[in-house]
Structure formats: structure tokens, C-alpha cells
Amino acid sequence: MSQKTEVEKLKEELLTERKNGASKVDAETLQKADDFCEDYKAFLNRAKTEREAVAAAVQLAEQAGFTPFDLQRQYQPGDKVYLVNREKAAVFAVIGQKRSREGVRIAVAHIDSPRVDLKPNPLYEANDLAFFKTHYYGGIKKYQWAAIPLSLHGKVMRKDGSSVTVRLGEEAGEPCFCITDLLPHLATEQMNKTVRKAFTGEDLNILIGSRPFRADSGSDLVKLNIMRLLHEKYGIVEQDFLSAELELVPAFPAVDIGFDRSMIGAYGHDDRVCAYPALMAAIDAKVPECTSVVILADKEEVGSDGNTGMNSSFLRYFIADLAMQDGMEARHVLSRSTCLSADVNAAFDPNYASAYEVNNSCHLNGGVVVTKYTGSGGKSGTSDASAEFAGRVRCMLDNAQVLWQTGELGKVDMGGGGTVAMFVANLNVDVIDVGVPVLSMHAPFEVVSKLDVYMAYRAFAAFFEAQGFNA
């Protein structure tokens, strides 16, 4: 074997090696990644909305011994608890050896994804076809939602105070729904418009039926027939839409992508691809040094406002309850705490290379991506992690032999985006974004690498297990 040259030695010592991560790890690690992602795909298929994600996460946690948090109970190291916030956000905690006295370790991910919601008065008939009017949620390219199968999910509160859960279009034999598009033969005017103007929010109407109620006369008979079917199946009347949360999401399941089956294509990777690994890291935690806390939050795609979003106080209140058990003030616990904001980043796509700065982009198979700051333009809307905290995270990942990389969200003036990191930082917590690179982010069908998903799990597990990290 030839000896390394001086140049090769210097490069190895001083430069960052840019190489497909799948060639850096052994076959056993790749198999572990593939196995981990089989369960992740099952989670994705069960959890297409924030309510479903909370329900699925609670079920997994309970199977692992988590119990509902009881303020009156004195918890001991190793105890595992959870707290659900209005069925749309949740906290999972493993009590540590040092409890909350030296701060807690927080991994926070969001479980809402871009989608199409029904308006409060959605049902109408036009030219013998029945439709739902919608109001899209989060940042979407509207044209991507036309001419694909959609399923209906959500909860309806009936006028008598009872409720019914809706999940229709996911199982074989169930009907699906869709947004229609104009055939290319008649679309000359449409295709001459900019993408932004070719589809507007008011164009995203859901086709739901075409057969009228059998009657000798009357108007809106197709609408009436749809309402009759809804009443028979769910016991609802038209006015109940006012007290409903009904969402249209892609009906297709998570699937492997590529001849090598190295990737996963699915709806909702942003950000359940970080929520699931963080949750599993907490589930697998034994008795950590510091109390480990996983937050699954709602409303990130629309600014994190509302009582289930990270801009609310539910995290602060939970930490206050933990601190009270240890005779401490919440502000002191939070000031000693650390956080990984578990959110995705945009993977470099060579088909759209002009939108990225390649040397500061993350790549599929590069491992979990550490994002020091997000925001737009001049870092607007970000917390920008300190050099000290970024250095501690870097050492932690290296010591745990986690495959990781860094990346920004595209070129500086191309747009940008934010995460919940700044809301946690506002509580005087050290925080940095750590997540999974995603292709086609916010599309109805996003793509991630199985290896990156597994490395996200390894990163969160290392964070919870590390000794002296909060010091």
C-alpha cells in the first residue's frame, strides 16, 4: 500500500471532505437505516395531520411505558411522561438523573404540514357538480395540488356537542377527491400566465360528487345528495362545517424511491421526518443525565402562533411544572437548558442548481444537517446559534460518530424561511437547527434519504445521552 503524500495528509487534516455519506458508512449502518425507515414510513401513513401525528406518537410512547403527566406525582429518574395539548401538540419527557436542576435537553419538531383546508362554509354546486371551497394552509405551489388524489381528514363537532373523526380516502376501496385542471388543448391563456397567477387560492376547489338527489324538481340536488351521504355516514348537517377542522392531503402512501431503494417519497416529511426520529430517541432513552424533552408542535407552517404553536406558552408551562417539583424557578431551568430545533433543510437539487450556493448547501446522504441560522435576506427571523453552542453540538456529533453536514436554505437573496428555533431562543435557551435534508420541500410528494433519517435519530439520541452537555 502506497504511503499518503504530504498534500493528502494536509487535506485530510485541514479540509472538509465532501463525499456521499453512503460510501462513508458500513453495510451494517445502511441496513439499520433501512430498517429504521420501515417503521418511519408506517408512521407517516398513519400521521397525515397534526391530530393523527399526536395520536400515533402517544400510542408509540405508551407502548414504551410513557404515562400521562401528573402534576401531583413526584417523578424519579427514568420515569417517562407525556402531555397532550388540545390533540394537536404534545410533550414527551424522560426524567434525568439531575432532573431539571442543570436544565433540560429539548428537541422540538413540528407535525403540521402544508395542505388544503375546508372553508367554514365549503359545500356548493356548480353546473351539476358538487365542490368544497378551500383555504390553503402553509406555503404551497398551488399547481402541484391539482389533478392528484386527495383524502379528507379531520374532526367535526356536531351541533349537539358530540364529535366525529373523519379519515376518508386512505384505504383501498374508499373514494378520493381532487382539484381539477384545464386540459392543455384549452390552456393557452393559462400557460401564458406566471405560475403564481395561473392558479389562485380560489381555484383550489375540491370535486366531491356529480349525482343528484332523485327528485322531480328542485335546485342544488347534487349538493343535497352529498349532504345526505355525509349525514348518513357522519351524522352531520351543513352548519356543522362551521365547527370542523377538515383537511385535504395527498392520498398516496410513503414509498421507496430509486432502483436502490435509498430514498423515501411521501407527503409530510416536513417536518415529521424530524418529529419521528426525535420521538424514537426519547422512547429509547434509559436514564439520561438531564431530563430529555421532545416537543411536537403545531402551526409552524403558518408562523407558530395559536395555543398549539411554539409561540404559545405550553412549553414554558411544562418546564415550570418540572421546575416546581425540584424547588426551582422555570426561568432558571430554561436558562440552563439546550435545544435542538428539529427541522428540515433544503437538499441541493442539481436540476435547480441556480437556486443554491453549492458550498453551503446540504445534500442527500450527507447525514443530518446542522443549520446555524435560517431566516431570509439579512438573517431576518432567526436566532443564529452562537459559535460556542455550535461548537458543542459539533463535538457531540463527532464523539457519537454521527454523519452530519452543514447547510443554508439556498442563496442569500433567493427567499429563505424560518423554524421554531427563535421562539425557543427567546426563552433564553441555547438552540440550533438539526434536521434532515429534503428534496421538493412543501410539495405534495417530498423526498428524503433513508441514511439521513437514521442519522437524525442518532443525533437526537446522542444529544439525550451526552454527558456534561448542558455545562
C-alpha positions as CSV (number, residue, x, y, z in Angstrom):
1,M,0.0,0.0,0.0
2,S,1.4,3.4,-1.0
3,Q,2.0,6.0,1.7
4,K,0.0,9.2,1.7
5,T,1.7,12.2,0.2
6,E,2.2,15.4,2.3
7,V,-0.7,17.0,0.3
8,E,-3.0,14.2,1.0
9,K,-2.2,14.3,4.7
10,L,-2.8,18.1,4.9
11,K,-6.1,17.8,3.0
12,E,-7.2,15.1,5.4
13,E,-6.2,17.2,8.4
14,L,-7.3,20.6,7.3
15,L,-10.1,20.4,4.8
16,T,-13.7,19.2,4.9
17,E,-14.2,16.0,2.9
18,R,-17.2,16.3,0.6
19,K,-18.3,12.8,-0.2
20,N,-21.5,10.8,-0.5
21,G,-22.2,9.6,3.1
22,A,-23.4,6.2,1.9
23,S,-19.8,5.5,1.0
24,K,-18.5,6.5,4.4
25,V,-20.6,4.1,6.5
26,D,-20.5,0.4,6.6
27,A,-23.2,-2.1,5.3
28,E,-24.5,-2.7,8.8
29,T,-25.3,1.0,9.3
30,L,-27.0,1.2,5.9
31,Q,-29.2,-1.8,6.9
32,K,-30.0,-0.2,10.2
33,A,-31.1,2.9,8.3
34,D,-33.3,0.9,6.0
35,D,-34.9,-1.0,9.0
36,F,-35.5,2.2,10.9
37,C,-37.2,3.8,7.9
38,E,-39.7,0.9,7.5
39,D,-41.2,2.0,10.8
40,Y,-40.9,5.6,9.8
41,K,-42.9,5.0,6.6
42,A,-45.6,3.3,8.7
43,F,-45.7,6.3,11.0
44,L,-46.1,8.7,8.0
45,N,-49.0,6.7,6.6
46,R,-50.8,6.9,10.0
47,A,-50.0,10.6,10.7
48,K,-51.0,12.8,7.8
49,T,-52.3,15.6,10.0
50,E,-51.2,17.1,13.3
51,R,-54.0,15.4,15.2
52,E,-53.1,12.0,13.7
53,A,-49.4,12.6,14.4
54,V,-50.1,13.3,18.1
55,A,-52.3,10.2,18.4
56,A,-49.7,8.0,16.7
57,A,-46.9,9.4,18.8
58,V,-48.9,8.8,22.0
59,Q,-49.6,5.2,21.1
60,L,-45.9,4.6,20.4
61,A,-44.9,6.3,23.7
62,E,-47.5,4.4,25.8
63,Q,-46.2,1.1,24.3
64,A,-42.8,2.1,25.6
65,G,-44.0,2.9,29.1
66,F,-44.8,6.6,29.0
67,T,-47.7,7.7,31.2
68,P,-49.8,10.9,31.3
69,F,-48.0,13.7,33.2
70,D,-49.5,14.1,36.7
71,L,-48.6,17.4,38.5
72,Q,-49.3,15.8,41.8
73,R,-46.8,13.0,41.4
74,Q,-43.2,13.2,42.3
75,Y,-41.2,11.7,39.4
76,Q,-37.9,9.8,39.7
77,P,-35.0,9.4,37.2
78,G,-36.0,7.1,34.3
79,D,-39.7,7.9,34.6
80,K,-41.3,8.6,31.2
81,V,-44.3,11.0,30.9
82,Y,-46.3,12.8,28.2
83,L,-48.7,15.7,28.0
84,V,-51.1,16.4,25.1
85,N,-52.1,19.9,24.2
86,R,-55.6,20.1,22.6
87,E,-54.9,16.9,20.5
88,K,-52.6,18.9,18.2
89,A,-49.3,19.2,20.1
90,A,-47.6,17.1,22.7
91,V,-44.7,16.9,25.1
92,F,-42.8,13.7,25.9
93,A,-40.2,13.7,28.7
94,V,-37.8,11.2,30.3
95,I,-36.8,12.3,33.8
96,G,-33.0,12.6,34.1
97,Q,-30.6,11.8,36.9
98,K,-30.1,15.5,37.6
99,R,-33.8,16.2,37.0
100,S,-34.2,19.8,36.0
101,R,-31.6,21.4,38.3
102,E,-29.0,21.8,35.5
103,G,-31.5,22.5,32.8
104,V,-33.3,20.1,30.4
105,R,-32.5,19.0,26.9
106,I,-35.2,19.8,24.4
107,A,-35.7,18.5,20.9
108,V,-38.6,20.4,19.2
109,A,-40.2,19.4,15.9
110,H,-43.4,20.4,14.2
111,I,-46.0,18.0,13.0
112,D,-48.2,20.2,10.8
113,S,-47.5,20.3,7.0
114,P,-48.8,22.4,4.1
115,R,-52.2,21.2,3.0
116,V,-55.6,22.4,1.8
117,D,-58.3,23.2,4.5
118,L,-62.0,23.5,4.0
119,K,-63.6,26.9,4.4
120,P,-66.2,27.3,7.2
121,N,-69.0,27.2,4.5
122,P,-67.4,24.9,1.9
123,L,-70.2,23.0,0.1
124,Y,-71.6,24.3,-3.2
125,E,-72.9,23.1,-6.5
126,A,-72.0,24.5,-9.9
127,N,-73.3,23.1,-13.2
128,D,-74.4,19.8,-11.7
129,L,-71.1,19.2,-10.0
130,A,-70.5,19.4,-6.2
131,F,-67.4,21.0,-4.7
132,F,-65.8,22.1,-1.5
133,K,-64.3,25.6,-1.2
134,T,-60.9,25.6,0.4
135,H,-58.3,27.8,2.1
136,Y,-54.8,26.5,1.6
137,Y,-52.5,26.2,4.7
138,G,-48.8,27.0,4.6
139,G,-46.5,27.8,1.7
140,I,-47.6,25.7,-1.3
141,K,-47.1,25.8,-5.1
142,K,-50.8,25.7,-5.9
143,Y,-50.4,24.0,-9.3
144,Q,-48.8,20.9,-7.6
145,W,-52.1,20.2,-5.8
146,A,-54.2,19.9,-9.0
147,A,-55.0,16.5,-10.6
148,I,-53.7,14.3,-7.8
149,P,-55.8,12.1,-5.5
150,L,-56.7,13.7,-2.1
151,S,-58.0,12.3,1.1
152,L,-60.2,14.0,3.7
153,H,-59.1,14.1,7.3
154,G,-60.2,15.9,10.4
155,K,-62.7,16.3,13.2
156,V,-66.3,17.7,13.2
157,M,-68.1,19.0,16.3
158,R,-71.8,18.4,15.8
159,K,-74.5,20.8,16.9
160,D,-75.4,18.5,19.9
161,G,-71.8,18.8,21.2
162,S,-70.7,15.3,20.1
163,S,-67.8,14.8,17.7
164,V,-66.9,12.6,14.8
165,T,-63.4,11.8,13.3
166,V,-63.1,11.8,9.5
167,R,-60.4,9.9,7.6
168,L,-61.6,9.1,4.1
169,G,-59.6,8.2,1.0
170,E,-56.7,6.3,2.5
171,E,-57.9,2.7,2.4
172,A,-58.4,0.5,-0.6
173,G,-61.9,0.9,-1.9
174,E,-62.5,4.3,-0.4
175,P,-63.4,7.3,-2.5
176,C,-60.8,10.0,-3.1
177,F,-61.2,13.7,-4.1
178,C,-59.3,16.0,-6.4
179,I,-58.8,19.5,-7.7
180,T,-59.4,19.6,-11.5
181,D,-57.1,21.2,-14.0
182,L,-57.6,22.6,-17.5
183,L,-56.7,20.3,-20.4
184,P,-53.6,21.5,-22.4
185,H,-55.7,21.9,-25.6
186,L,-57.6,24.8,-24.0
187,A,-54.9,26.1,-21.7
188,T,-53.1,28.6,-24.0
189,E,-54.2,31.5,-21.9
190,Q,-53.5,29.7,-18.6
191,M,-50.0,28.6,-19.7
192,N,-49.1,32.2,-20.7
193,K,-49.6,33.3,-17.1
194,T,-46.9,33.2,-14.4
195,V,-47.1,30.2,-12.1
196,R,-48.4,32.5,-9.3
197,K,-51.3,33.7,-11.4
198,A,-52.2,30.5,-13.2
199,F,-53.6,29.1,-10.0
200,T,-55.2,31.2,-7.3
201,G,-56.4,30.3,-3.8
202,E,-60.0,30.5,-5.0
203,D,-59.2,28.0,-7.8
204,L,-58.4,25.2,-5.4
205,N,-61.9,23.7,-5.3
206,I,-62.4,20.1,-4.4
207,L,-64.5,17.9,-6.7
208,I,-66.7,15.7,-4.5
209,G,-69.7,14.5,-6.5
210,S,-71.9,14.6,-9.6
211,R,-75.1,12.6,-8.9
212,P,-78.3,14.5,-7.9
213,F,-80.7,13.5,-5.3
214,R,-83.6,11.8,-7.0
215,A,-86.5,14.3,-7.1
216,D,-89.0,15.6,-9.6
217,S,-87.9,19.2,-9.1
218,G,-85.6,21.4,-7.0
219,S,-82.3,23.1,-7.1
220,D,-78.9,22.1,-5.7
221,L,-79.8,18.5,-5.9
222,V,-76.2,17.3,-6.3
223,K,-75.3,19.3,-3.2
224,L,-78.3,17.8,-1.4
225,N,-77.3,14.3,-2.3
226,I,-73.7,14.9,-1.0
227,M,-75.1,16.3,2.3
228,R,-77.4,13.3,2.6
229,L,-74.5,10.9,2.2
230,L,-72.4,12.9,4.8
231,H,-75.3,12.8,7.2
232,E,-75.7,9.1,6.8
233,K,-72.0,8.4,7.3
234,Y,-71.1,11.0,9.9
235,G,-74.4,12.3,11.3
236,I,-73.6,15.9,10.4
237,V,-75.5,18.8,8.8
238,E,-74.2,21.6,6.7
239,Q,-73.9,24.0,9.6
240,D,-71.5,21.6,11.3
241,F,-68.8,22.6,8.9
242,L,-68.5,25.8,10.9
243,S,-67.2,23.8,13.9
244,A,-65.0,21.4,12.0
245,E,-61.3,21.1,11.2
246,L,-61.2,19.2,7.8
247,E,-58.1,19.0,5.8
248,L,-57.3,17.6,2.3
249,V,-54.0,15.8,2.0
250,P,-52.4,13.6,-0.7
251,A,-53.9,10.1,-0.7
252,F,-50.9,8.2,-1.7
253,P,-48.7,6.3,0.8
254,A,-45.0,6.6,1.6
255,V,-42.9,4.6,-0.9
256,D,-39.3,3.8,-1.6
257,I,-37.6,5.8,-4.3
258,G,-34.9,4.7,-6.7
259,F,-33.7,1.3,-8.0
260,D,-31.5,1.1,-4.9
261,R,-34.5,2.0,-2.6
262,S,-32.2,4.5,-0.9
263,M,-34.9,7.3,-0.6
264,I,-38.4,7.7,0.6
265,G,-41.1,9.7,-1.3
266,A,-44.1,10.8,0.8
267,Y,-46.3,13.7,1.9
268,G,-45.4,15.4,5.1
269,H,-41.6,14.8,5.5
270,D,-41.5,18.4,6.6
271,D,-41.4,18.0,9.5
272,R,-42.5,14.6,10.6
273,V,-39.1,13.3,9.3
274,C,-37.6,15.1,12.3
275,A,-40.5,14.5,14.7
276,Y,-40.4,10.7,14.4
277,P,-36.6,10.3,15.0
278,A,-36.7,12.7,17.9
279,L,-39.6,10.8,19.5
280,M,-37.9,7.5,19.0
281,A,-34.7,8.9,20.6
282,A,-36.8,9.8,23.7
283,I,-38.5,6.4,23.7
284,D,-35.2,4.6,23.5
285,A,-33.6,6.8,26.3
286,K,-32.9,5.0,29.5
287,V,-32.0,7.3,32.4
288,P,-30.3,10.3,30.9
289,E,-28.1,12.7,32.7
290,C,-30.5,15.6,32.2
291,T,-34.3,15.4,31.7
292,S,-34.9,14.9,28.0
293,V,-37.9,16.6,26.4
294,V,-39.4,16.2,23.0
295,I,-41.9,18.7,21.8
296,L,-44.2,18.0,18.8
297,A,-45.8,21.3,17.9
298,D,-48.5,22.6,15.6
299,K,-48.8,25.7,13.4
300,E,-45.2,26.1,12.3
301,E,-46.2,26.4,8.7
302,V,-48.3,29.5,9.5
303,G,-46.0,31.3,11.9
304,S,-46.2,29.1,15.1
305,D,-49.0,31.3,16.6
306,G,-52.0,29.9,18.4
307,N,-52.2,27.9,21.6
308,T,-50.7,24.7,20.0
309,G,-47.8,26.6,18.3
310,M,-44.4,27.2,19.7
311,N,-45.1,30.9,20.0
312,S,-47.5,29.9,22.8
313,S,-46.6,29.2,26.4
314,F,-47.3,25.4,26.6
315,L,-43.6,24.5,26.7
316,R,-42.8,27.2,29.3
317,Y,-45.6,26.0,31.5
318,F,-44.5,22.3,31.2
319,I,-40.9,23.3,32.2
320,A,-42.4,25.4,35.1
321,D,-44.2,22.3,36.3
322,L,-40.9,20.2,36.2
323,A,-39.0,23.0,37.9
324,M,-41.6,23.3,40.7
325,Q,-41.0,19.6,41.6
326,D,-37.4,20.4,42.1
327,G,-37.9,23.6,44.0
328,M,-36.7,25.8,41.2
329,E,-38.0,28.6,39.0
330,A,-38.7,27.9,35.4
331,R,-36.6,30.8,34.2
332,H,-33.5,29.3,35.9
333,V,-34.2,25.9,34.4
334,L,-34.7,27.3,30.9
335,S,-31.5,29.5,31.1
336,R,-29.5,26.3,31.7
337,S,-31.3,24.3,29.0
338,T,-30.2,23.4,25.5
339,C,-32.3,22.7,22.4
340,L,-32.1,21.1,19.0
341,S,-34.7,22.6,16.8
342,A,-35.5,19.6,14.8
343,D,-36.5,20.9,11.4
344,V,-35.6,20.1,7.8
345,N,-33.4,22.0,5.3
346,A,-33.5,22.2,1.5
347,A,-31.3,19.5,-0.1
348,F,-29.2,20.6,-3.0
349,D,-31.1,19.7,-6.3
350,P,-28.8,19.7,-9.4
351,N,-31.9,20.2,-11.5
352,Y,-32.3,23.7,-9.9
353,A,-28.7,24.4,-9.1
354,S,-29.1,28.2,-9.7
355,A,-31.2,28.5,-6.5
356,Y,-28.4,27.1,-4.3
357,E,-24.9,28.0,-3.3
358,V,-23.3,24.6,-3.5
359,N,-20.6,25.1,-1.0
360,N,-23.1,26.0,1.7
361,S,-25.9,23.5,0.8
362,C,-26.8,20.2,2.4
363,H,-27.0,17.1,0.3
364,L,-28.9,13.8,0.3
365,N,-26.9,11.1,2.0
366,G,-24.7,13.8,3.7
367,G,-26.2,13.0,7.1
368,V,-28.2,15.1,9.5
369,V,-27.8,18.8,8.7
370,V,-26.8,21.4,11.3
371,T,-28.2,24.8,10.3
372,K,-26.6,27.6,12.3
373,Y,-29.2,30.2,11.2
374,T,-32.2,30.3,8.9
375,G,-34.3,33.4,8.1
376,S,-34.4,35.4,4.9
377,G,-32.3,38.1,3.4
378,G,-30.1,39.6,6.1
379,K,-30.9,36.7,8.6
380,S,-34.4,38.1,9.3
381,G,-36.4,35.8,11.5
382,T,-33.7,33.6,13.0
383,S,-31.9,33.1,16.3
384,D,-28.4,32.4,14.8
385,A,-26.8,30.0,17.2
386,S,-23.6,31.1,18.9
387,A,-20.2,29.8,18.0
388,E,-19.9,28.3,21.4
389,F,-23.1,26.3,21.1
390,A,-22.4,25.3,17.5
391,G,-19.0,24.0,18.6
392,R,-20.5,21.9,21.4
393,V,-23.1,20.3,19.0
394,R,-20.3,19.6,16.5
395,C,-18.2,17.9,19.1
396,M,-21.2,15.9,20.4
397,L,-22.0,14.6,16.9
398,D,-18.4,13.7,16.2
399,N,-18.0,11.9,19.5
400,A,-21.1,9.8,18.8
401,Q,-19.9,9.1,15.2
402,V,-23.0,10.7,13.7
403,L,-22.8,11.5,10.0
404,W,-23.5,15.3,9.7
405,Q,-23.2,18.3,7.4
406,T,-24.0,22.0,7.4
407,G,-26.2,23.9,5.0
408,E,-28.1,27.1,4.4
409,L,-31.6,27.4,2.8
410,G,-30.5,28.3,-0.7
411,K,-28.8,31.5,-2.0
412,V,-28.9,34.5,0.3
413,D,-31.4,36.6,-1.6
414,M,-33.5,33.8,-3.2
415,G,-36.1,33.8,-0.4
416,G,-35.4,31.8,2.7
417,G,-37.5,30.6,5.6
418,G,-37.6,30.0,9.3
419,T,-38.1,27.4,12.0
420,V,-39.2,27.4,15.6
421,A,-35.7,27.9,16.9
422,M,-36.2,31.6,17.6
423,F,-39.2,31.0,19.8
424,V,-37.2,28.6,22.0
425,A,-34.2,31.0,21.9
426,N,-36.5,33.8,23.2
427,L,-36.8,31.7,26.4
428,N,-33.0,32.2,27.0
429,V,-32.2,28.7,25.7
430,D,-29.2,27.8,23.6
431,V,-30.7,26.4,20.4
432,I,-29.6,25.3,16.9
433,D,-31.4,23.7,14.0
434,V,-30.6,20.0,13.3
435,G,-32.7,18.1,10.8
436,V,-33.0,16.1,7.6
437,P,-32.3,17.4,4.0
438,V,-35.4,17.3,1.8
439,L,-35.9,17.5,-2.0
440,S,-39.2,19.1,-3.3
441,M,-39.9,20.6,0.1
442,H,-43.6,21.6,0.6
443,A,-44.7,19.7,-2.4
444,P,-47.4,17.0,-2.0
445,F,-44.6,14.5,-2.6
446,E,-41.2,15.2,-0.9
447,V,-38.1,13.0,-1.0
448,V,-35.5,12.2,1.8
449,S,-32.6,9.8,2.2
450,K,-33.0,6.8,4.5
451,L,-29.5,7.3,5.7
452,D,-30.2,10.9,6.7
453,V,-33.4,9.9,8.6
454,Y,-31.4,7.4,10.6
455,M,-28.6,9.9,11.3
456,A,-31.2,12.3,12.6
457,Y,-32.3,9.6,15.1
458,R,-28.7,9.0,16.0
459,A,-28.2,12.8,16.5
460,F,-31.1,13.2,18.9
461,A,-30.1,10.0,20.8
462,A,-26.6,11.4,21.2
463,F,-28.0,14.7,22.4
464,F,-30.1,13.0,25.1
465,E,-27.3,10.6,26.1
466,A,-24.3,13.0,26.1
467,Q,-22.6,13.7,29.5
468,G,-22.0,17.2,30.6
469,F,-23.5,18.8,27.5
470,N,-25.5,21.4,29.5
471,A,-22.5,22.5,31.4
